[in-house]
Amino acid sequence: MDNIELGDIITVKKKHPCGSAEWEVLRVGADIRLKCLGCGHMLLLPRSKVSTMIRKVRRP
């Protein structure tokens, strides 16, 4: 899934330790910055890693 855009809400396969499985996309490029919607934790991951984690993409 390479159709990730800024502001999308993605649901991932494995939940974050806070219990949330939904992340907001804050930055798109070679790396993707994600913000957990449960606790606010932010991650910067390579696009290839994020594309394997995605279960569903929701447009705002």
PyMOL Python script that loads the backbone (N, CA, C, O; Angstrom):
from pymol import cmd

cmd.read_pdbstr("""\
ATOM      1  N   MET A   1       0.842  -1.191   0.000  1.00  0.00           N
ATOM      2  CA  MET A   1       0.000   0.000   0.000  1.00  0.00           C
ATOM      3  C   MET A   1       0.878   1.243   0.000  1.00  0.00           C
ATOM      4  O   MET A   1       1.388   1.648   1.044  1.00  0.00           O
ATOM      5  N   ASP A   2       1.051   1.838  -1.155  1.00  0.00           N
ATOM      6  CA  ASP A   2       1.861   3.043  -1.226  1.00  0.00           C
ATOM      7  C   ASP A   2       1.031   4.310  -1.382  1.00  0.00           C
ATOM      8  O   ASP A   2       1.579   5.376  -1.658  1.00  0.00           O
ATOM      9  N   ASN A   3      -0.270   4.208  -1.210  1.00  0.00           N
ATOM     10  CA  ASN A   3      -1.117   5.381  -1.395  1.00  0.00           C
ATOM     11  C   ASN A   3      -1.393   6.084  -0.060  1.00  0.00           C
ATOM     12  O   ASN A   3      -2.530   6.457   0.227  1.00  0.00           O
ATOM     13  N   ILE A   4      -0.356   6.259   0.742  1.00  0.00           N
ATOM     14  CA  ILE A   4      -0.478   6.935   2.025  1.00  0.00           C
ATOM     15  C   ILE A   4      -0.297   8.427   1.805  1.00  0.00           C
ATOM     16  O   ILE A   4       0.644   8.855   1.137  1.00  0.00           O
ATOM     17  N   GLU A   5      -1.202   9.218   2.370  1.00  0.00           N
ATOM     18  CA  GLU A   5      -1.141  10.667   2.225  1.00  0.00           C
ATOM     19  C   GLU A   5      -1.126  11.334   3.586  1.00  0.00           C
ATOM     20  O   GLU A   5      -1.491  10.726   4.593  1.00  0.00           O
ATOM     21  N   LEU A   6      -0.707  12.575   3.610  1.00  0.00           N
ATOM     22  CA  LEU A   6      -0.668  13.359   4.827  1.00  0.00           C
ATOM     23  C   LEU A   6      -2.064  13.463   5.432  1.00  0.00           C
ATOM     24  O   LEU A   6      -3.019  13.774   4.721  1.00  0.00           O
ATOM     25  N   GLY A   7      -2.196  13.210   6.720  1.00  0.00           N
ATOM     26  CA  GLY A   7      -3.477  13.315   7.401  1.00  0.00           C
ATOM     27  C   GLY A   7      -4.283  12.031   7.454  1.00  0.00           C
ATOM     28  O   GLY A   7      -5.304  11.978   8.139  1.00  0.00           O
ATOM     29  N   ASP A   8      -3.847  10.988   6.743  1.00  0.00           N
ATOM     30  CA  ASP A   8      -4.556   9.704   6.778  1.00  0.00           C
ATOM     31  C   ASP A   8      -4.479   9.088   8.168  1.00  0.00           C
ATOM     32  O   ASP A   8      -3.535   9.335   8.919  1.00  0.00           O
ATOM     33  N   ILE A   9      -5.479   8.290   8.498  1.00  0.00           N
ATOM     34  CA  ILE A   9      -5.470   7.494   9.721  1.00  0.00           C
ATOM     35  C   ILE A   9      -5.274   6.053   9.278  1.00  0.00           C
ATOM     36  O   ILE A   9      -6.077   5.522   8.511  1.00  0.00           O
ATOM     37  N   ILE A  10      -4.205   5.416   9.760  1.00  0.00           N
ATOM     38  CA  ILE A  10      -3.957   4.029   9.369  1.00  0.00           C
ATOM     39  C   ILE A  10      -4.172   3.111  10.568  1.00  0.00           C
ATOM     40  O   ILE A  10      -3.849   3.460  11.703  1.00  0.00           O
ATOM     41  N   THR A  11      -4.719   1.944  10.295  1.00  0.00           N
ATOM     42  CA  THR A  11      -4.863   0.903  11.301  1.00  0.00           C
ATOM     43  C   THR A  11      -3.785  -0.129  11.023  1.00  0.00           C
ATOM     44  O   THR A  11      -3.647  -0.600   9.894  1.00  0.00           O
ATOM     45  N   VAL A  12      -3.019  -0.483  12.050  1.00  0.00           N
ATOM     46  CA  VAL A  12      -1.909  -1.417  11.889  1.00  0.00           C
ATOM     47  C   VAL A  12      -2.276  -2.786  12.450  1.00  0.00           C
ATOM     48  O   VAL A  12      -3.228  -2.923  13.219  1.00  0.00           O
ATOM     49  N   LYS A  13      -1.501  -3.803  12.052  1.00  0.00           N
ATOM     50  CA  LYS A  13      -1.772  -5.176  12.454  1.00  0.00           C
ATOM     51  C   LYS A  13      -1.510  -5.415  13.941  1.00  0.00           C
ATOM     52  O   LYS A  13      -2.284  -6.103  14.607  1.00  0.00           O
ATOM     53  N   LYS A  14      -0.426  -4.849  14.458  1.00  0.00           N
ATOM     54  CA  LYS A  14      -0.053  -5.071  15.848  1.00  0.00           C
ATOM     55  C   LYS A  14      -0.311  -3.805  16.659  1.00  0.00           C
ATOM     56  O   LYS A  14       0.124  -2.723  16.265  1.00  0.00           O
ATOM     57  N   LYS A  15      -1.011  -3.924  17.783  1.00  0.00           N
ATOM     58  CA  LYS A  15      -1.347  -2.768  18.601  1.00  0.00           C
ATOM     59  C   LYS A  15      -0.133  -2.203  19.313  1.00  0.00           C
ATOM     60  O   LYS A  15       0.818  -2.920  19.626  1.00  0.00           O
ATOM     61  N   HIS A  16      -0.187  -0.897  19.563  1.00  0.00           N
ATOM     62  CA  HIS A  16       0.817  -0.196  20.350  1.00  0.00           C
ATOM     63  C   HIS A  16       0.632  -0.616  21.817  1.00  0.00           C
ATOM     64  O   HIS A  16      -0.478  -1.001  22.183  1.00  0.00           O
ATOM     65  N   PRO A  17       1.647  -0.563  22.658  1.00  0.00           N
ATOM     66  CA  PRO A  17       1.492  -0.944  24.071  1.00  0.00           C
ATOM     67  C   PRO A  17       0.385  -0.194  24.818  1.00  0.00           C
ATOM     68  O   PRO A  17      -0.117  -0.694  25.825  1.00  0.00           O
ATOM     69  N   CYS A  18      -0.004   0.987  24.351  1.00  0.00           N
ATOM     70  CA  CYS A  18      -1.090   1.725  25.005  1.00  0.00           C
ATOM     71  C   CYS A  18      -2.451   1.130  24.677  1.00  0.00           C
ATOM     72  O   CYS A  18      -3.446   1.476  25.313  1.00  0.00           O
ATOM     73  N   GLY A  19      -2.508   0.231  23.684  1.00  0.00           N
ATOM     74  CA  GLY A  19      -3.761  -0.433  23.329  1.00  0.00           C
ATOM     75  C   GLY A  19      -4.376   0.054  22.028  1.00  0.00           C
ATOM     76  O   GLY A  19      -5.324  -0.552  21.530  1.00  0.00           O
ATOM     77  N   SER A  20      -3.856   1.130  21.473  1.00  0.00           N
ATOM     78  CA  SER A  20      -4.399   1.679  20.232  1.00  0.00           C
ATOM     79  C   SER A  20      -3.730   1.040  19.008  1.00  0.00           C
ATOM     80  O   SER A  20      -2.541   0.723  19.033  1.00  0.00           O
ATOM     81  N   ALA A  21      -4.505   0.858  17.947  1.00  0.00           N
ATOM     82  CA  ALA A  21      -3.960   0.323  16.695  1.00  0.00           C
ATOM     83  C   ALA A  21      -4.076   1.349  15.576  1.00  0.00           C
ATOM     84  O   ALA A  21      -3.819   1.032  14.415  1.00  0.00           O
ATOM     85  N   GLU A  22      -4.464   2.588  15.919  1.00  0.00           N
ATOM     86  CA  GLU A  22      -4.650   3.631  14.910  1.00  0.00           C
ATOM     87  C   GLU A  22      -3.575   4.698  15.046  1.00  0.00           C
ATOM     88  O   GLU A  22      -3.243   5.136  16.147  1.00  0.00           O
ATOM     89  N   TRP A  23      -3.036   5.110  13.890  1.00  0.00           N
ATOM     90  CA  TRP A  23      -1.969   6.098  13.820  1.00  0.00           C
ATOM     91  C   TRP A  23      -2.331   7.157  12.787  1.00  0.00           C
ATOM     92  O   TRP A  23      -2.944   6.844  11.767  1.00  0.00           O
ATOM     93  N   GLU A  24      -1.957   8.406  13.042  1.00  0.00           N
ATOM     94  CA  GLU A  24      -2.149   9.501  12.096  1.00  0.00           C
ATOM     95  C   GLU A  24      -0.845   9.747  11.360  1.00  0.00           C
ATOM     96  O   GLU A  24       0.222   9.738  11.973  1.00  0.00           O
ATOM     97  N   VAL A  25      -0.919   9.966  10.046  1.00  0.00           N
ATOM     98  CA  VAL A  25       0.262  10.232   9.232  1.00  0.00           C
ATOM     99  C   VAL A  25       0.560  11.731   9.290  1.00  0.00           C
ATOM    100  O   VAL A  25      -0.259  12.553   8.879  1.00  0.00           O
ATOM    101  N   LEU A  26       1.749  12.075   9.810  1.00  0.00           N
ATOM    102  CA  LEU A  26       2.138  13.482   9.954  1.00  0.00           C
ATOM    103  C   LEU A  26       3.140  13.927   8.900  1.00  0.00           C
ATOM    104  O   LEU A  26       3.229  15.119   8.604  1.00  0.00           O
ATOM    105  N   ARG A  27       3.903  12.991   8.322  1.00  0.00           N
ATOM    106  CA  ARG A  27       4.919  13.332   7.325  1.00  0.00           C
ATOM    107  C   ARG A  27       5.035  12.182   6.346  1.00  0.00           C
ATOM    108  O   ARG A  27       5.035  11.016   6.742  1.00  0.00           O
ATOM    109  N   VAL A  28       5.135  12.509   5.066  1.00  0.00           N
ATOM    110  CA  VAL A  28       5.264  11.500   4.023  1.00  0.00           C
ATOM    111  C   VAL A  28       6.482  11.833   3.176  1.00  0.00           C
ATOM    112  O   VAL A  28       6.679  12.984   2.784  1.00  0.00           O
ATOM    113  N   GLY A  29       7.287  10.840   2.899  1.00  0.00           N
ATOM    114  CA  GLY A  29       8.485  10.986   2.075  1.00  0.00           C
ATOM    115  C   GLY A  29       9.154   9.628   2.016  1.00  0.00           C
ATOM    116  O   GLY A  29       8.469   8.607   1.949  1.00  0.00           O
ATOM    117  N   ALA A  30      10.482   9.595   2.038  1.00  0.00           N
ATOM    118  CA  ALA A  30      11.198   8.324   2.120  1.00  0.00           C
ATOM    119  C   ALA A  30      10.906   7.680   3.469  1.00  0.00           C
ATOM    120  O   ALA A  30      10.823   6.457   3.579  1.00  0.00           O
ATOM    121  N   ASP A  31      10.751   8.516   4.496  1.00  0.00           N
ATOM    122  CA  ASP A  31      10.334   8.073   5.821  1.00  0.00           C
ATOM    123  C   ASP A  31       8.931   8.604   6.085  1.00  0.00           C
ATOM    124  O   ASP A  31       8.519   9.612   5.512  1.00  0.00           O
ATOM    125  N   ILE A  32       8.212   7.922   6.950  1.00  0.00           N
ATOM    126  CA  ILE A  32       6.856   8.343   7.302  1.00  0.00           C
ATOM    127  C   ILE A  32       6.792   8.561   8.803  1.00  0.00           C
ATOM    128  O   ILE A  32       7.160   7.678   9.578  1.00  0.00           O
ATOM    129  N   ARG A  33       6.324   9.743   9.223  1.00  0.00           N
ATOM    130  CA  ARG A  33       6.154  10.026  10.650  1.00  0.00           C
ATOM    131  C   ARG A  33       4.713   9.718  11.031  1.00  0.00           C
ATOM    132  O   ARG A  33       3.767  10.184  10.395  1.00  0.00           O
ATOM    133  N   LEU A  34       4.570   8.917  12.092  1.00  0.00           N
ATOM    134  CA  LEU A  34       3.264   8.504  12.576  1.00  0.00           C
ATOM    135  C   LEU A  34       3.059   8.976  14.005  1.00  0.00           C
ATOM    136  O   LEU A  34       4.008   9.046  14.785  1.00  0.00           O
ATOM    137  N   LYS A  35       1.801   9.304  14.350  1.00  0.00           N
ATOM    138  CA  LYS A  35       1.457   9.693  15.707  1.00  0.00           C
ATOM    139  C   LYS A  35       0.365   8.760  16.206  1.00  0.00           C
ATOM    140  O   LYS A  35      -0.682   8.622  15.573  1.00  0.00           O
ATOM    141  N   CYS A  36       0.616   8.115  17.350  1.00  0.00           N
ATOM    142  CA  CYS A  36      -0.363   7.199  17.937  1.00  0.00           C
ATOM    143  C   CYS A  36      -1.573   8.008  18.395  1.00  0.00           C
ATOM    144  O   CYS A  36      -1.423   9.032  19.061  1.00  0.00           O
ATOM    145  N   LEU A  37      -2.771   7.548  18.040  1.00  0.00           N
ATOM    146  CA  LEU A  37      -3.979   8.266  18.441  1.00  0.00           C
ATOM    147  C   LEU A  37      -4.401   7.934  19.865  1.00  0.00           C
ATOM    148  O   LEU A  37      -5.307   8.566  20.406  1.00  0.00           O
ATOM    149  N   GLY A  38      -3.751   6.945  20.477  1.00  0.00           N
ATOM    150  CA  GLY A  38      -4.059   6.594  21.856  1.00  0.00           C
ATOM    151  C   GLY A  38      -3.282   7.431  22.859  1.00  0.00           C
ATOM    152  O   GLY A  38      -3.866   8.010  23.776  1.00  0.00           O
ATOM    153  N   CYS A  39      -1.954   7.495  22.686  1.00  0.00           N
ATOM    154  CA  CYS A  39      -1.111   8.157  23.683  1.00  0.00           C
ATOM    155  C   CYS A  39      -0.309   9.338  23.146  1.00  0.00           C
ATOM    156  O   CYS A  39       0.285  10.081  23.928  1.00  0.00           O
ATOM    157  N   GLY A  40      -0.279   9.529  21.810  1.00  0.00           N
ATOM    158  CA  GLY A  40       0.439  10.656  21.234  1.00  0.00           C
ATOM    159  C   GLY A  40       1.901  10.386  20.905  1.00  0.00           C
ATOM    160  O   GLY A  40       2.611  11.290  20.465  1.00  0.00           O
ATOM    161  N   HIS A  41       2.359   9.157  21.110  1.00  0.00           N
ATOM    162  CA  HIS A  41       3.745   8.789  20.799  1.00  0.00           C
ATOM    163  C   HIS A  41       3.998   8.933  19.300  1.00  0.00           C
ATOM    164  O   HIS A  41       3.132   8.598  18.491  1.00  0.00           O
ATOM    165  N   MET A  42       5.179   9.430  18.924  1.00  0.00           N
ATOM    166  CA  MET A  42       5.504   9.619  17.504  1.00  0.00           C
ATOM    167  C   MET A  42       6.645   8.705  17.074  1.00  0.00           C
ATOM    168  O   MET A  42       7.587   8.467  17.829  1.00  0.00           O
ATOM    169  N   LEU A  43       6.543   8.202  15.855  1.00  0.00           N
ATOM    170  CA  LEU A  43       7.556   7.337  15.255  1.00  0.00           C
ATOM    171  C   LEU A  43       7.932   7.871  13.886  1.00  0.00           C
ATOM    172  O   LEU A  43       7.107   8.465  13.193  1.00  0.00           O
ATOM    173  N   LEU A  44       9.180   7.655  13.502  1.00  0.00           N
ATOM    174  CA  LEU A  44       9.641   7.953  12.146  1.00  0.00           C
ATOM    175  C   LEU A  44      10.180   6.647  11.590  1.00  0.00           C
ATOM    176  O   LEU A  44      11.227   6.168  12.026  1.00  0.00           O
ATOM    177  N   LEU A  45       9.468   6.068  10.627  1.00  0.00           N
ATOM    178  CA  LEU A  45       9.804   4.762  10.075  1.00  0.00           C
ATOM    179  C   LEU A  45       9.987   4.832   8.571  1.00  0.00           C
ATOM    180  O   LEU A  45       9.383   5.682   7.916  1.00  0.00           O
ATOM    181  N   PRO A  46      10.815   3.946   8.007  1.00  0.00           N
ATOM    182  CA  PRO A  46      10.940   3.882   6.548  1.00  0.00           C
ATOM    183  C   PRO A  46       9.615   3.471   5.902  1.00  0.00           C
ATOM    184  O   PRO A  46       8.841   2.707   6.479  1.00  0.00           O
ATOM    185  N   ARG A  47       9.370   3.984   4.713  1.00  0.00           N
ATOM    186  CA  ARG A  47       8.127   3.698   3.995  1.00  0.00           C
ATOM    187  C   ARG A  47       7.904   2.189   3.818  1.00  0.00           C
ATOM    188  O   ARG A  47       6.771   1.719   3.927  1.00  0.00           O
ATOM    189  N   SER A  48       8.968   1.429   3.549  1.00  0.00           N
ATOM    190  CA  SER A  48       8.837  -0.010   3.340  1.00  0.00           C
ATOM    191  C   SER A  48       8.335  -0.715   4.600  1.00  0.00           C
ATOM    192  O   SER A  48       7.536  -1.646   4.502  1.00  0.00           O
ATOM    193  N   LYS A  49       8.783  -0.293   5.767  1.00  0.00           N
ATOM    194  CA  LYS A  49       8.346  -0.885   7.034  1.00  0.00           C
ATOM    195  C   LYS A  49       6.876  -0.579   7.297  1.00  0.00           C
ATOM    196  O   LYS A  49       6.117  -1.454   7.715  1.00  0.00           O
ATOM    197  N   VAL A  50       6.482   0.667   7.049  1.00  0.00           N
ATOM    198  CA  VAL A  50       5.093   1.078   7.288  1.00  0.00           C
ATOM    199  C   VAL A  50       4.142   0.333   6.359  1.00  0.00           C
ATOM    200  O   VAL A  50       3.054  -0.063   6.777  1.00  0.00           O
ATOM    201  N   SER A  51       4.540   0.137   5.104  1.00  0.00           N
ATOM    202  CA  SER A  51       3.649  -0.519   4.143  1.00  0.00           C
ATOM    203  C   SER A  51       3.365  -1.968   4.533  1.00  0.00           C
ATOM    204  O   SER A  51       2.313  -2.497   4.174  1.00  0.00           O
ATOM    205  N   THR A  52       4.278  -2.627   5.261  1.00  0.00           N
ATOM    206  CA  THR A  52       4.015  -3.997   5.715  1.00  0.00           C
ATOM    207  C   THR A  52       3.156  -4.026   6.978  1.00  0.00           C
ATOM    208  O   THR A  52       2.540  -5.049   7.279  1.00  0.00           O
ATOM    209  N   MET A  53       3.105  -2.918   7.719  1.00  0.00           N
ATOM    210  CA  MET A  53       2.340  -2.859   8.968  1.00  0.00           C
ATOM    211  C   MET A  53       0.855  -2.575   8.755  1.00  0.00           C
ATOM    212  O   MET A  53       0.040  -2.884   9.624  1.00  0.00           O
ATOM    213  N   ILE A  54       0.497  -1.996   7.624  1.00  0.00           N
ATOM    214  CA  ILE A  54      -0.850  -1.463   7.410  1.00  0.00           C
ATOM    215  C   ILE A  54      -1.900  -2.548   7.209  1.00  0.00           C
ATOM    216  O   ILE A  54      -1.703  -3.500   6.455  1.00  0.00           O
ATOM    217  N   ARG A  55      -3.018  -2.377   7.904  1.00  0.00           N
ATOM    218  CA  ARG A  55      -4.187  -3.219   7.684  1.00  0.00           C
ATOM    219  C   ARG A  55      -5.261  -2.438   6.919  1.00  0.00           C
ATOM    220  O   ARG A  55      -5.913  -2.985   6.030  1.00  0.00           O
ATOM    221  N   LYS A  56      -5.445  -1.147   7.271  1.00  0.00           N
ATOM    222  CA  LYS A  56      -6.479  -0.334   6.637  1.00  0.00           C
ATOM    223  C   LYS A  56      -6.073   1.132   6.642  1.00  0.00           C
ATOM    224  O   LYS A  56      -5.457   1.603   7.598  1.00  0.00           O
ATOM    225  N   VAL A  57      -6.415   1.861   5.573  1.00  0.00           N
ATOM    226  CA  VAL A  57      -6.160   3.305   5.486  1.00  0.00           C
ATOM    227  C   VAL A  57      -7.493   4.017   5.435  1.00  0.00           C
ATOM    228  O   VAL A  57      -8.368   3.659   4.648  1.00  0.00           O
ATOM    229  N   ARG A  58      -7.647   5.028   6.277  1.00  0.00           N
ATOM    230  CA  ARG A  58      -8.894   5.816   6.336  1.00  0.00           C
ATOM    231  C   ARG A  58      -8.569   7.262   6.048  1.00  0.00           C
ATOM    232  O   ARG A  58      -7.705   7.852   6.698  1.00  0.00           O
ATOM    233  N   ARG A  59      -9.252   7.836   5.083  1.00  0.00           N
ATOM    234  CA  ARG A  59      -9.063   9.258   4.760  1.00  0.00           C
ATOM    235  C   ARG A  59      -9.851  10.107   5.751  1.00  0.00           C
ATOM    236  O   ARG A  59     -10.942   9.721   6.171  1.00  0.00           O
ATOM    237  N   PRO A  60      -9.298  11.274   6.130  1.00  0.00           N
ATOM    238  CA  PRO A  60     -10.014  12.136   7.090  1.00  0.00           C
ATOM    239  C   PRO A  60     -11.238  12.792   6.483  1.00  0.00           C
ATOM    240  O   PRO A  60     -11.939  13.542   7.163  1.00  0.00           O
TER     241      PRO A  60
END
""", "prot")
cmd.dss("prot")
cmd.show_as("cartoon", "prot")
cmd.util.cbc("prot")
cmd.orient("prot")
